[in-house]
């Protein structure tokens, strides 16, 4: 009986280790170094196969909009690095840091308080 319990505990330990390794792999594939709310969206997108979770985000007017274009651009202002720009059917856009997934630019008024300070 003791051997059976040890076997079950061993199986549980292996499952936890494999799950942790899989989570680290998914985070590395998504280019995530920090774990925050934006990284959860990126991980969900990777696992679900969706190109972007913003495809049903609401704009300032409250209407549901679709992603029209998503592209990676070079950040010349910063001198290095790149960002992901998502353009929506209402003409708005959001820009995310490619390395961290952090929102760094947006045409939506509702996003302005979420942007990093320029000071």
C-alpha positions in Angstrom: 0.0 0.0 0.0 2.9 2.4 0.8 4.4 1.6 -2.5 1.2 2.5 -4.3 1.0 5.9 -2.5 4.6 6.6 -3.5 3.8 5.7 -7.1 0.8 8.1 -7.2 2.9 10.9 -5.6 5.7 10.2 -8.2 3.2 10.4 -11.1 1.8 13.7 -9.7 5.3 15.1 -9.4 6.1 14.2 -13.0 2.9 15.8 -14.2 3.7 19.0 -12.3 7.2 19.1 -13.7 6.1 18.5 -17.3 3.4 21.2 -16.9 5.9 23.7 -15.7 8.3 22.9 -18.5 5.5 23.3 -21.0 4.5 26.6 -19.5 8.0 28.0 -19.7 8.3 26.8 -23.3 5.0 28.6 -24.3 6.2 31.7 -22.5 9.5 31.7 -24.3 7.8 31.0 -27.7 5.5 34.1 -27.0 8.5 36.2 -26.1 7.4 36.7 -22.6 9.9 37.6 -19.9 7.5 38.9 -17.2 4.2 37.4 -16.1 1.4 40.0 -16.0 -2.1 40.5 -17.3 -0.9 41.1 -20.9 1.2 37.9 -20.9 -1.9 35.9 -19.9 -3.6 37.1 -23.1 -0.6 36.3 -25.2 -0.3 32.8 -23.7 -4.0 32.2 -24.3 -3.6 33.3 -27.9 -0.7 30.9 -28.4 -2.6 28.0 -26.9 -5.8 28.6 -28.7 -4.2 29.4 -32.0 -5.8 32.9 -32.3 -3.5 35.5 -33.9 -4.7 38.1 -31.4 -7.1 38.3 -28.5 -7.9 41.9 -29.4 -10.1 40.8 -32.3 -13.2 41.5 -30.2 -12.0 44.4 -28.1 -14.4 47.3 -27.8 -13.4 50.8 -28.9 -14.3 54.0 -27.2 -17.7 54.0 -28.8 -18.6 50.6 -27.2 -18.9 48.8 -30.6 -17.2 45.5 -31.2 -14.4 45.8 -33.7 -12.3 43.3 -35.6 -8.6 43.2 -36.2 -7.8 44.4 -39.8 -4.0 44.1 -39.7 -1.3 43.0 -37.3 2.3 43.6 -38.1 5.7 43.8 -36.3 7.5 47.1 -36.9 11.0 48.3 -35.9 11.1 50.9 -33.0 13.4 53.5 -34.5 12.5 56.1 -31.8 14.0 53.8 -29.2 16.9 52.9 -31.4 16.5 49.1 -31.0 13.7 46.6 -30.5 10.4 46.2 -32.2 6.7 46.5 -31.5 3.5 44.8 -32.6 0.9 47.1 -34.1 -2.7 45.9 -34.3 -5.1 47.9 -36.5 -8.8 47.6 -36.0 -11.8 47.9 -38.4 -12.8 51.2 -36.7 -9.5 52.8 -37.8 -8.0 52.7 -34.3 -4.7 50.9 -33.4 -2.8 49.6 -30.4 0.9 49.1 -30.1 2.5 46.4 -27.9 6.2 45.9 -27.0 7.2 42.7 -28.8 9.5 41.6 -25.9 7.2 42.2 -22.9 3.7 42.4 -24.5 3.1 45.7 -22.7 0.8 48.3 -24.3 3.0 51.1 -25.4 0.8 53.1 -27.8 -2.9 53.4 -28.7 -5.3 55.7 -30.5 -8.1 54.9 -28.1 -8.8 57.4 -25.3 -9.7 54.6 -22.9 -6.2 53.3 -23.2 -4.3 56.5 -22.4 -4.2 55.9 -18.7 -2.6 52.4 -19.3 0.3 53.7 -21.4 3.7 54.1 -19.8 4.7 57.6 -18.7 6.9 59.6 -21.1 8.5 61.6 -18.2 
